[in-house]
């Protein structure tokens, strides 16, 4: 699944949950990534979903270039 699809599915689910902060959602989003993308994102210790999504898209592009 490409990141954009994952992002859309995640957002649909997250919109039904109230009372949790961005840190929780960011952690859940990262944990749901493909295994090859997780280390690239975790090493930066990003705190916002916008930053994580931007980095994941770059990591996905990098991974697809190496295939």
PDB file of N, H, CA, C and O in Angstrom:
ATOM      1  N   UNK A   1       0.845  -1.184   0.000  1.00  0.00           N
ATOM      2  CA  UNK A   1       0.000   0.000   0.000  1.00  0.00           C
ATOM      3  C   UNK A   1       0.886   1.243   0.000  1.00  0.00           C
ATOM      4  O   UNK A   1       1.854   1.321   0.757  1.00  0.00           O
ATOM      5  N   UNK A   2       0.562   2.186  -0.826  1.00  0.00           N
ATOM      6  H   UNK A   2      -0.224   2.123  -1.441  1.00  0.00           H
ATOM      7  CA  UNK A   2       1.355   3.404  -0.837  1.00  0.00           C
ATOM      8  C   UNK A   2       0.962   4.288   0.344  1.00  0.00           C
ATOM      9  O   UNK A   2      -0.120   4.148   0.915  1.00  0.00           O
ATOM     10  N   UNK A   3       1.859   5.193   0.692  1.00  0.00           N
ATOM     11  H   UNK A   3       2.737   5.307   0.228  1.00  0.00           H
ATOM     12  CA  UNK A   3       1.663   6.020   1.879  1.00  0.00           C
ATOM     13  C   UNK A   3       0.371   6.816   1.811  1.00  0.00           C
ATOM     14  O   UNK A   3      -0.329   6.938   2.817  1.00  0.00           O
ATOM     15  N   UNK A   4       0.044   7.354   0.659  1.00  0.00           N
ATOM     16  H   UNK A   4       0.612   7.256  -0.158  1.00  0.00           H
ATOM     17  CA  UNK A   4      -1.175   8.165   0.538  1.00  0.00           C
ATOM     18  C   UNK A   4      -2.423   7.353   0.889  1.00  0.00           C
ATOM     19  O   UNK A   4      -3.318   7.852   1.571  1.00  0.00           O
ATOM     20  N   UNK A   5      -2.482   6.112   0.429  1.00  0.00           N
ATOM     21  H   UNK A   5      -1.755   5.706  -0.124  1.00  0.00           H
ATOM     22  CA  UNK A   5      -3.620   5.239   0.758  1.00  0.00           C
ATOM     23  C   UNK A   5      -3.661   4.965   2.257  1.00  0.00           C
ATOM     24  O   UNK A   5      -4.718   5.035   2.884  1.00  0.00           O
ATOM     25  N   UNK A   6      -2.504   4.653   2.819  1.00  0.00           N
ATOM     26  H   UNK A   6      -1.646   4.596   2.309  1.00  0.00           H
ATOM     27  CA  UNK A   6      -2.420   4.378   4.263  1.00  0.00           C
ATOM     28  C   UNK A   6      -2.837   5.620   5.047  1.00  0.00           C
ATOM     29  O   UNK A   6      -3.594   5.524   6.013  1.00  0.00           O
ATOM     30  N   UNK A   7      -2.344   6.776   4.634  1.00  0.00           N
ATOM     31  H   UNK A   7      -1.729   6.854   3.849  1.00  0.00           H
ATOM     32  CA  UNK A   7      -2.686   8.028   5.304  1.00  0.00           C
ATOM     33  C   UNK A   7      -4.198   8.253   5.290  1.00  0.00           C
ATOM     34  O   UNK A   7      -4.777   8.623   6.311  1.00  0.00           O
ATOM     35  N   UNK A   8      -4.839   8.033   4.145  1.00  0.00           N
ATOM     36  H   UNK A   8      -4.369   7.732   3.316  1.00  0.00           H
ATOM     37  CA  UNK A   8      -6.291   8.232   4.042  1.00  0.00           C
ATOM     38  C   UNK A   8      -7.057   7.264   4.932  1.00  0.00           C
ATOM     39  O   UNK A   8      -7.997   7.668   5.617  1.00  0.00           O
ATOM     40  N   UNK A   9      -6.668   5.992   4.932  1.00  0.00           N
ATOM     41  H   UNK A   9      -5.905   5.664   4.375  1.00  0.00           H
ATOM     42  CA  UNK A   9      -7.338   5.006   5.782  1.00  0.00           C
ATOM     43  C   UNK A   9      -7.128   5.322   7.261  1.00  0.00           C
ATOM     44  O   UNK A   9      -8.056   5.211   8.062  1.00  0.00           O
ATOM     45  N   UNK A  10      -5.922   5.712   7.615  1.00  0.00           N
ATOM     46  H   UNK A  10      -5.167   5.802   6.965  1.00  0.00           H
ATOM     47  CA  UNK A  10      -5.621   6.050   8.996  1.00  0.00           C
ATOM     48  C   UNK A  10      -6.461   7.246   9.451  1.00  0.00           C
ATOM     49  O   UNK A  10      -7.021   7.239  10.547  1.00  0.00           O
ATOM     50  N   UNK A  11      -6.543   8.264   8.606  1.00  0.00           N
ATOM     51  H   UNK A  11      -6.088   8.270   7.715  1.00  0.00           H
ATOM     52  CA  UNK A  11      -7.312   9.460   8.954  1.00  0.00           C
ATOM     53  C   UNK A  11      -8.790   9.138   9.168  1.00  0.00           C
ATOM     54  O   UNK A  11      -9.418   9.673  10.081  1.00  0.00           O
ATOM     55  N   UNK A  12      -9.343   8.269   8.331  1.00  0.00           N
ATOM     56  H   UNK A  12      -8.833   7.834   7.588  1.00  0.00           H
ATOM     57  CA  UNK A  12     -10.755   7.882   8.494  1.00  0.00           C
ATOM     58  C   UNK A  12     -10.989   7.235   9.857  1.00  0.00           C
ATOM     59  O   UNK A  12     -11.983   7.524  10.523  1.00  0.00           O
ATOM     60  N   UNK A  13     -10.084   6.370  10.265  1.00  0.00           N
ATOM     61  H   UNK A  13      -9.276   6.135   9.724  1.00  0.00           H
ATOM     62  CA  UNK A  13     -10.220   5.712  11.562  1.00  0.00           C
ATOM     63  C   UNK A  13      -9.968   6.683  12.711  1.00  0.00           C
ATOM     64  O   UNK A  13     -10.707   6.700  13.696  1.00  0.00           O
ATOM     65  N   UNK A  14      -8.923   7.487  12.578  1.00  0.00           N
ATOM     66  H   UNK A  14      -8.322   7.473  11.778  1.00  0.00           H
ATOM     67  CA  UNK A  14      -8.554   8.418  13.650  1.00  0.00           C
ATOM     68  C   UNK A  14      -9.634   9.462  13.894  1.00  0.00           C
ATOM     69  O   UNK A  14      -9.792   9.932  15.021  1.00  0.00           O
ATOM     70  N   UNK A  15     -10.376   9.829  12.865  1.00  0.00           N
ATOM     71  H   UNK A  15     -10.248   9.447  11.950  1.00  0.00           H
ATOM     72  CA  UNK A  15     -11.423  10.838  13.025  1.00  0.00           C
ATOM     73  C   UNK A  15     -12.580  10.363  13.895  1.00  0.00           C
ATOM     74  O   UNK A  15     -13.400  11.172  14.329  1.00  0.00           O
ATOM     75  N   UNK A  16     -12.652   9.070  14.151  1.00  0.00           N
ATOM     76  H   UNK A  16     -11.985   8.413  13.799  1.00  0.00           H
ATOM     77  CA  UNK A  16     -13.715   8.526  14.999  1.00  0.00           C
ATOM     78  C   UNK A  16     -13.296   8.436  16.468  1.00  0.00           C
ATOM     79  O   UNK A  16     -14.082   8.021  17.319  1.00  0.00           O
ATOM     80  N   UNK A  17     -12.064   8.823  16.753  1.00  0.00           N
ATOM     81  H   UNK A  17     -11.425   9.160  16.061  1.00  0.00           H
ATOM     82  CA  UNK A  17     -11.537   8.710  18.115  1.00  0.00           C
ATOM     83  C   UNK A  17     -11.324  10.100  18.683  1.00  0.00           C
ATOM     84  O   UNK A  17     -10.732  10.965  18.038  1.00  0.00           O
ATOM     85  N   UNK A  18     -11.812  10.304  19.895  1.00  0.00           N
ATOM     86  H   UNK A  18     -12.293   9.602  20.419  1.00  0.00           H
ATOM     87  CA  UNK A  18     -11.658  11.596  20.561  1.00  0.00           C
ATOM     88  C   UNK A  18     -10.862  11.442  21.843  1.00  0.00           C
ATOM     89  O   UNK A  18     -10.807  10.360  22.429  1.00  0.00           O
ATOM     90  N   UNK A  19     -10.253  12.520  22.267  1.00  0.00           N
ATOM     91  H   UNK A  19     -10.298  13.399  21.791  1.00  0.00           H
ATOM     92  CA  UNK A  19      -9.607  12.565  23.561  1.00  0.00           C
ATOM     93  C   UNK A  19      -8.162  12.098  23.595  1.00  0.00           C
ATOM     94  O   UNK A  19      -7.574  12.007  24.673  1.00  0.00           O
ATOM     95  N   UNK A  20      -7.578  11.800  22.447  1.00  0.00           N
ATOM     96  H   UNK A  20      -8.056  11.873  21.571  1.00  0.00           H
ATOM     97  CA  UNK A  20      -6.181  11.385  22.409  1.00  0.00           C
ATOM     98  C   UNK A  20      -5.367  12.450  21.691  1.00  0.00           C
ATOM     99  O   UNK A  20      -5.852  13.099  20.764  1.00  0.00           O
ATOM    100  N   UNK A  21      -4.125  12.622  22.130  1.00  0.00           N
ATOM    101  H   UNK A  21      -3.732  12.094  22.883  1.00  0.00           H
ATOM    102  CA  UNK A  21      -3.309  13.684  21.546  1.00  0.00           C
ATOM    103  C   UNK A  21      -2.585  13.245  20.278  1.00  0.00           C
ATOM    104  O   UNK A  21      -2.582  12.068  19.916  1.00  0.00           O
ATOM    105  N   UNK A  22      -1.976  14.214  19.618  1.00  0.00           N
ATOM    106  H   UNK A  22      -1.978  15.170  19.912  1.00  0.00           H
ATOM    107  CA  UNK A  22      -1.286  13.975  18.355  1.00  0.00           C
ATOM    108  C   UNK A  22      -0.134  12.987  18.515  1.00  0.00           C
ATOM    109  O   UNK A  22       0.169  12.233  17.590  1.00  0.00           O
ATOM    110  N   UNK A  23       0.505  12.986  19.674  1.00  0.00           N
ATOM    111  H   UNK A  23       0.259  13.598  20.426  1.00  0.00           H
ATOM    112  CA  UNK A  23       1.613  12.063  19.910  1.00  0.00           C
ATOM    113  C   UNK A  23       1.143  10.616  19.811  1.00  0.00           C
ATOM    114  O   UNK A  23       1.846   9.774  19.253  1.00  0.00           O
ATOM    115  N   UNK A  24      -0.020  10.327  20.339  1.00  0.00           N
ATOM    116  H   UNK A  24      -0.591  11.011  20.792  1.00  0.00           H
ATOM    117  CA  UNK A  24      -0.580   8.972  20.265  1.00  0.00           C
ATOM    118  C   UNK A  24      -0.821   8.578  18.807  1.00  0.00           C
ATOM    119  O   UNK A  24      -0.420   7.497  18.376  1.00  0.00           O
ATOM    120  N   UNK A  25      -1.471   9.454  18.058  1.00  0.00           N
ATOM    121  H   UNK A  25      -1.796  10.333  18.408  1.00  0.00           H
ATOM    122  CA  UNK A  25      -1.772   9.144  16.658  1.00  0.00           C
ATOM    123  C   UNK A  25      -0.496   9.020  15.822  1.00  0.00           C
ATOM    124  O   UNK A  25      -0.401   8.166  14.941  1.00  0.00           O
ATOM    125  N   UNK A  26       0.474   9.875  16.107  1.00  0.00           N
ATOM    126  H   UNK A  26       0.396  10.569  16.823  1.00  0.00           H
ATOM    127  CA  UNK A  26       1.739   9.807  15.391  1.00  0.00           C
ATOM    128  C   UNK A  26       2.415   8.466  15.634  1.00  0.00           C
ATOM    129  O   UNK A  26       2.910   7.841  14.696  1.00  0.00           O
ATOM    130  N   UNK A  27       2.440   8.027  16.870  1.00  0.00           N
ATOM    131  H   UNK A  27       2.038   8.535  17.632  1.00  0.00           H
ATOM    132  CA  UNK A  27       3.035   6.739  17.219  1.00  0.00           C
ATOM    133  C   UNK A  27       2.304   5.590  16.535  1.00  0.00           C
ATOM    134  O   UNK A  27       2.940   4.684  15.995  1.00  0.00           O
ATOM    135  N   UNK A  28       0.988   5.621  16.553  1.00  0.00           N
ATOM    136  H   UNK A  28       0.472   6.357  16.992  1.00  0.00           H
ATOM    137  CA  UNK A  28       0.192   4.580  15.892  1.00  0.00           C
ATOM    138  C   UNK A  28       0.440   4.566  14.392  1.00  0.00           C
ATOM    139  O   UNK A  28       0.566   3.499  13.791  1.00  0.00           O
ATOM    140  N   UNK A  29       0.511   5.739  13.791  1.00  0.00           N
ATOM    141  H   UNK A  29       0.409   6.605  14.279  1.00  0.00           H
ATOM    142  CA  UNK A  29       0.750   5.840  12.355  1.00  0.00           C
ATOM    143  C   UNK A  29       2.096   5.216  11.998  1.00  0.00           C
ATOM    144  O   UNK A  29       2.192   4.437  11.050  1.00  0.00           O
ATOM    145  N   UNK A  30       3.125   5.557  12.753  1.00  0.00           N
ATOM    146  H   UNK A  30       3.047   6.190  13.524  1.00  0.00           H
ATOM    147  CA  UNK A  30       4.462   5.018  12.498  1.00  0.00           C
ATOM    148  C   UNK A  30       4.475   3.507  12.668  1.00  0.00           C
ATOM    149  O   UNK A  30       5.071   2.798  11.856  1.00  0.00           O
ATOM    150  N   UNK A  31       3.831   3.008  13.705  1.00  0.00           N
ATOM    151  H   UNK A  31       3.347   3.584  14.364  1.00  0.00           H
ATOM    152  CA  UNK A  31       3.814   1.565  13.954  1.00  0.00           C
ATOM    153  C   UNK A  31       3.084   0.785  12.866  1.00  0.00           C
ATOM    154  O   UNK A  31       3.320  -0.412  12.704  1.00  0.00           O
ATOM    155  N   UNK A  32       2.211   1.437  12.127  1.00  0.00           N
ATOM    156  H   UNK A  32       2.019   2.410  12.258  1.00  0.00           H
ATOM    157  CA  UNK A  32       1.482   0.773  11.059  1.00  0.00           C
ATOM    158  C   UNK A  32       2.176   0.814   9.703  1.00  0.00           C
ATOM    159  O   UNK A  32       1.674   0.262   8.724  1.00  0.00           O
ATOM    160  N   UNK A  33       3.326   1.468   9.651  1.00  0.00           N
ATOM    161  H   UNK A  33       3.734   1.917  10.446  1.00  0.00           H
ATOM    162  CA  UNK A  33       4.064   1.567   8.385  1.00  0.00           C
ATOM    163  C   UNK A  33       4.696   0.238   8.006  1.00  0.00           C
ATOM    164  O   UNK A  33       4.846  -0.660   8.834  1.00  0.00           O
ATOM    165  N   UNK A  34       5.063   0.134   6.736  1.00  0.00           N
ATOM    166  H   UNK A  34       4.942   0.864   6.063  1.00  0.00           H
ATOM    167  CA  UNK A  34       5.823  -1.030   6.280  1.00  0.00           C
ATOM    168  C   UNK A  34       7.127  -1.078   7.058  1.00  0.00           C
ATOM    169  O   UNK A  34       7.688  -0.043   7.420  1.00  0.00           O
ATOM    170  N   UNK A  35       7.600  -2.286   7.310  1.00  0.00           N
ATOM    171  H   UNK A  35       7.144  -3.126   7.016  1.00  0.00           H
ATOM    172  CA  UNK A  35       8.797  -2.469   8.128  1.00  0.00           C
ATOM    173  C   UNK A  35      10.008  -1.709   7.589  1.00  0.00           C
ATOM    174  O   UNK A  35      10.814  -1.197   8.367  1.00  0.00           O
ATOM    175  N   UNK A  36      10.142  -1.632   6.271  1.00  0.00           N
ATOM    176  H   UNK A  36       9.487  -2.048   5.639  1.00  0.00           H
ATOM    177  CA  UNK A  36      11.322  -0.971   5.711  1.00  0.00           C
ATOM    178  C   UNK A  36      11.285   0.550   5.866  1.00  0.00           C
ATOM    179  O   UNK A  36      12.316   1.209   5.729  1.00  0.00           O
ATOM    180  N   UNK A  37      10.113   1.110   6.150  1.00  0.00           N
ATOM    181  H   UNK A  37       9.275   0.575   6.262  1.00  0.00           H
ATOM    182  CA  UNK A  37       9.995   2.556   6.324  1.00  0.00           C
ATOM    183  C   UNK A  37      10.129   2.994   7.781  1.00  0.00           C
ATOM    184  O   UNK A  37      10.537   4.123   8.052  1.00  0.00           O
ATOM    185  N   UNK A  38       9.795   2.127   8.704  1.00  0.00           N
ATOM    186  H   UNK A  38       9.463   1.210   8.484  1.00  0.00           H
ATOM    187  CA  UNK A  38       9.802   2.498  10.126  1.00  0.00           C
ATOM    188  C   UNK A  38      11.134   3.053  10.616  1.00  0.00           C
ATOM    189  O   UNK A  38      11.143   4.118  11.233  1.00  0.00           O
ATOM    190  N   UNK A  39      12.265   2.378  10.370  1.00  0.00           N
ATOM    191  H   UNK A  39      12.258   1.513   9.869  1.00  0.00           H
ATOM    192  CA  UNK A  39      13.530   2.903  10.902  1.00  0.00           C
ATOM    193  C   UNK A  39      13.868   4.295  10.376  1.00  0.00           C
ATOM    194  O   UNK A  39      14.406   5.126  11.108  1.00  0.00           O
ATOM    195  N   UNK A  40      13.555   4.545   9.117  1.00  0.00           N
ATOM    196  H   UNK A  40      13.117   3.871   8.523  1.00  0.00           H
ATOM    197  CA  UNK A  40      13.835   5.851   8.521  1.00  0.00           C
ATOM    198  C   UNK A  40      13.072   6.962   9.241  1.00  0.00           C
ATOM    199  O   UNK A  40      13.577   8.076   9.384  1.00  0.00           O
ATOM    200  N   UNK A  41      11.870   6.660   9.687  1.00  0.00           N
ATOM    201  H   UNK A  41      11.460   5.755   9.571  1.00  0.00           H
ATOM    202  CA  UNK A  41      11.035   7.661  10.346  1.00  0.00           C
ATOM    203  C   UNK A  41      11.365   7.757  11.828  1.00  0.00           C
ATOM    204  O   UNK A  41      11.449   8.858  12.372  1.00  0.00           O
ATOM    205  N   UNK A  42      11.549   6.629  12.481  1.00  0.00           N
ATOM    206  H   UNK A  42      11.480   5.734  12.038  1.00  0.00           H
ATOM    207  CA  UNK A  42      11.794   6.622  13.925  1.00  0.00           C
ATOM    208  C   UNK A  42      13.083   7.335  14.314  1.00  0.00           C
ATOM    209  O   UNK A  42      13.155   7.919  15.395  1.00  0.00           O
ATOM    210  N   UNK A  43      14.093   7.302  13.467  1.00  0.00           N
ATOM    211  H   UNK A  43      14.035   6.828  12.588  1.00  0.00           H
ATOM    212  CA  UNK A  43      15.374   7.903  13.834  1.00  0.00           C
ATOM    213  C   UNK A  43      15.288   9.417  13.998  1.00  0.00           C
ATOM    214  O   UNK A  43      16.144  10.017  14.648  1.00  0.00           O
ATOM    215  N   UNK A  44      14.269  10.036  13.418  1.00  0.00           N
ATOM    216  H   UNK A  44      13.573   9.549  12.890  1.00  0.00           H
ATOM    217  CA  UNK A  44      14.126  11.485  13.529  1.00  0.00           C
ATOM    218  C   UNK A  44      13.274  11.920  14.720  1.00  0.00           C
ATOM    219  O   UNK A  44      13.248  13.103  15.060  1.00  0.00           O
ATOM    220  N   UNK A  45      12.581  10.984  15.353  1.00  0.00           N
ATOM    221  H   UNK A  45      12.602  10.023  15.077  1.00  0.00           H
ATOM    222  CA  UNK A  45      11.781  11.270  16.553  1.00  0.00           C
ATOM    223  C   UNK A  45      10.837  12.461  16.336  1.00  0.00           C
ATOM    224  O   UNK A  45      10.789  13.385  17.148  1.00  0.00           O
ATOM    225  N   UNK A  46      10.100  12.423  15.244  1.00  0.00           N
ATOM    226  H   UNK A  46      10.139  11.672  14.584  1.00  0.00           H
ATOM    227  CA  UNK A  46       9.178  13.497  14.900  1.00  0.00           C
ATOM    228  C   UNK A  46       7.936  13.441  15.775  1.00  0.00           C
ATOM    229  O   UNK A  46       7.510  12.367  16.200  1.00  0.00           O
ATOM    230  N   UNK A  47       7.366  14.598  16.039  1.00  0.00           N
ATOM    231  H   UNK A  47       7.712  15.470  15.694  1.00  0.00           H
ATOM    232  CA  UNK A  47       6.229  14.681  16.960  1.00  0.00           C
ATOM    233  C   UNK A  47       4.899  15.007  16.294  1.00  0.00           C
ATOM    234  O   UNK A  47       3.848  14.781  16.894  1.00  0.00           O
ATOM    235  N   UNK A  48       4.914  15.529  15.076  1.00  0.00           N
ATOM    236  H   UNK A  48       5.768  15.712  14.589  1.00  0.00           H
ATOM    237  CA  UNK A  48       3.645  15.894  14.440  1.00  0.00           C
ATOM    238  C   UNK A  48       3.358  14.980  13.256  1.00  0.00           C
ATOM    239  O   UNK A  48       4.271  14.487  12.595  1.00  0.00           O
ATOM    240  N   UNK A  49       2.089  14.769  13.007  1.00  0.00           N
ATOM    241  H   UNK A  49       1.347  15.170  13.544  1.00  0.00           H
ATOM    242  CA  UNK A  49       1.676  13.925  11.887  1.00  0.00           C
ATOM    243  C   UNK A  49       2.137  14.524  10.549  1.00  0.00           C
ATOM    244  O   UNK A  49       2.544  13.789   9.649  1.00  0.00           O
ATOM    245  N   UNK A  50       2.076  15.820  10.423  1.00  0.00           N
ATOM    246  H   UNK A  50       1.745  16.417  11.154  1.00  0.00           H
ATOM    247  CA  UNK A  50       2.486  16.449   9.165  1.00  0.00           C
ATOM    248  C   UNK A  50       3.960  16.163   8.868  1.00  0.00           C
ATOM    249  O   UNK A  50       4.320  15.846   7.734  1.00  0.00           O
ATOM    250  N   UNK A  51       4.802  16.276   9.885  1.00  0.00           N
ATOM    251  H   UNK A  51       4.509  16.534  10.806  1.00  0.00           H
ATOM    252  CA  UNK A  51       6.224  16.000   9.704  1.00  0.00           C
ATOM    253  C   UNK A  51       6.465  14.533   9.377  1.00  0.00           C
ATOM    254  O   UNK A  51       7.274  14.208   8.508  1.00  0.00           O
ATOM    255  N   UNK A  52       5.765  13.655  10.071  1.00  0.00           N
ATOM    256  H   UNK A  52       5.108  13.918  10.776  1.00  0.00           H
ATOM    257  CA  UNK A  52       5.922  12.213   9.843  1.00  0.00           C
ATOM    258  C   UNK A  52       5.492  11.854   8.423  1.00  0.00           C
ATOM    259  O   UNK A  52       6.203  11.134   7.722  1.00  0.00           O
ATOM    260  N   UNK A  53       4.351  12.344   8.002  1.00  0.00           N
ATOM    261  H   UNK A  53       3.773  12.929   8.571  1.00  0.00           H
ATOM    262  CA  UNK A  53       3.841  12.020   6.665  1.00  0.00           C
ATOM    263  C   UNK A  53       4.793  12.530   5.589  1.00  0.00           C
ATOM    264  O   UNK A  53       5.051  11.829   4.610  1.00  0.00           O
ATOM    265  N   UNK A  54       5.311  13.730   5.757  1.00  0.00           N
ATOM    266  H   UNK A  54       5.102  14.299   6.552  1.00  0.00           H
ATOM    267  CA  UNK A  54       6.260  14.261   4.766  1.00  0.00           C
ATOM    268  C   UNK A  54       7.501  13.380   4.687  1.00  0.00           C
ATOM    269  O   UNK A  54       7.977  13.074   3.594  1.00  0.00           O
ATOM    270  N   UNK A  55       8.021  12.974   5.830  1.00  0.00           N
ATOM    271  H   UNK A  55       7.635  13.223   6.718  1.00  0.00           H
ATOM    272  CA  UNK A  55       9.217  12.134   5.849  1.00  0.00           C
ATOM    273  C   UNK A  55       8.931  10.745   5.286  1.00  0.00           C
ATOM    274  O   UNK A  55       9.761  10.187   4.568  1.00  0.00           O
ATOM    275  N   UNK A  56       7.776  10.190   5.601  1.00  0.00           N
ATOM    276  H   UNK A  56       7.103  10.643   6.184  1.00  0.00           H
ATOM    277  CA  UNK A  56       7.417   8.859   5.101  1.00  0.00           C
ATOM    278  C   UNK A  56       7.326   8.879   3.575  1.00  0.00           C
ATOM    279  O   UNK A  56       7.767   7.940   2.911  1.00  0.00           O
ATOM    280  N   UNK A  57       6.763   9.933   3.030  1.00  0.00           N
ATOM    281  H   UNK A  57       6.406  10.695   3.569  1.00  0.00           H
ATOM    282  CA  UNK A  57       6.672  10.028   1.576  1.00  0.00           C
ATOM    283  C   UNK A  57       8.060  10.073   0.947  1.00  0.00           C
ATOM    284  O   UNK A  57       8.288   9.451  -0.091  1.00  0.00           O
ATOM    285  N   UNK A  58       8.985  10.799   1.562  1.00  0.00           N
ATOM    286  H   UNK A  58       8.799  11.304   2.405  1.00  0.00           H
ATOM    287  CA  UNK A  58      10.363  10.823   1.062  1.00  0.00           C
ATOM    288  C   UNK A  58      11.017   9.449   1.172  1.00  0.00           C
ATOM    289  O   UNK A  58      11.702   9.004   0.252  1.00  0.00           O
ATOM    290  N   UNK A  59      10.797   8.778   2.312  1.00  0.00           N
ATOM    291  H   UNK A  59      10.240   9.140   3.060  1.00  0.00           H
ATOM    292  CA  UNK A  59      11.374   7.441   2.517  1.00  0.00           C
ATOM    293  C   UNK A  59      10.795   6.445   1.526  1.00  0.00           C
ATOM    294  O   UNK A  59      11.511   5.581   1.019  1.00  0.00           O
ATOM    295  N   UNK A  60       9.498   6.561   1.247  1.00  0.00           N
ATOM    296  H   UNK A  60       8.916   7.262   1.659  1.00  0.00           H
ATOM    297  CA  UNK A  60       8.867   5.662   0.287  1.00  0.00           C
ATOM    298  C   UNK A  60       9.451   5.879  -1.116  1.00  0.00           C
ATOM    299  O   UNK A  60       9.719   4.920  -1.841  1.00  0.00           O
ATOM    300  N   UNK A  61       9.642   7.133  -1.480  1.00  0.00           N
ATOM    301  H   UNK A  61       9.425   7.912  -0.891  1.00  0.00           H
ATOM    302  CA  UNK A  61      10.248   7.440  -2.781  1.00  0.00           C
ATOM    303  C   UNK A  61      11.661   6.869  -2.863  1.00  0.00           C
ATOM    304  O   UNK A  61      12.057   6.311  -3.886  1.00  0.00           O
ATOM    305  N   UNK A  62      12.399   7.013  -1.796  1.00  0.00           N
ATOM    306  H   UNK A  62      12.077   7.466  -0.965  1.00  0.00           H
ATOM    307  CA  UNK A  62      13.779   6.490  -1.740  1.00  0.00           C
ATOM    308  C   UNK A  62      13.781   4.968  -1.871  1.00  0.00           C
ATOM    309  O   UNK A  62      14.596   4.403  -2.600  1.00  0.00           O
ATOM    310  N   UNK A  63      12.864   4.308  -1.162  1.00  0.00           N
ATOM    311  H   UNK A  63      12.202   4.767  -0.570  1.00  0.00           H
ATOM    312  CA  UNK A  63      12.783   2.843  -1.214  1.00  0.00           C
ATOM    313  C   UNK A  63      12.394   2.365  -2.608  1.00  0.00           C
ATOM    314  O   UNK A  63      12.907   1.353  -3.086  1.00  0.00           O
ATOM    315  N   UNK A  64      11.489   3.090  -3.259  1.00  0.00           N
ATOM    316  H   UNK A  64      11.072   3.912  -2.871  1.00  0.00           H
ATOM    317  CA  UNK A  64      11.065   2.658  -4.595  1.00  0.00           C
ATOM    318  C   UNK A  64      12.164   2.886  -5.635  1.00  0.00           C
ATOM    319  O   UNK A  64      12.211   2.189  -6.648  1.00  0.00           O
ATOM    320  N   UNK A  65      13.038   3.849  -5.393  1.00  0.00           N
ATOM    321  H   UNK A  65      13.000   4.416  -4.570  1.00  0.00           H
ATOM    322  CA  UNK A  65      14.166   4.094  -6.291  1.00  0.00           C
ATOM    323  C   UNK A  65      15.194   2.965  -6.232  1.00  0.00           C
ATOM    324  O   UNK A  65      15.923   2.727  -7.195  1.00  0.00           O
ATOM    325  N   UNK A  66      15.243   2.265  -5.078  1.00  0.00           N
ATOM    326  H   UNK A  66      14.651   2.458  -4.296  1.00  0.00           H
ATOM    327  CA  UNK A  66      16.230   1.201  -4.891  1.00  0.00           C
ATOM    328  C   UNK A  66      15.726  -0.168  -5.351  1.00  0.00           C
ATOM    329  O   UNK A  66      16.448  -1.159  -5.241  1.00  0.00           O
ATOM    330  N   UNK A  67      14.518  -0.234  -5.854  1.00  0.00           N
ATOM    331  H   UNK A  67      13.931   0.571  -5.943  1.00  0.00           H
ATOM    332  CA  UNK A  67      13.959  -1.520  -6.286  1.00  0.00           C
ATOM    333  C   UNK A  67      14.342  -1.818  -7.697  1.00  0.00           C
ATOM    334  O   UNK A  67      13.963  -2.860  -8.232  1.00  0.00           O
TER     335      UNK A  67
END
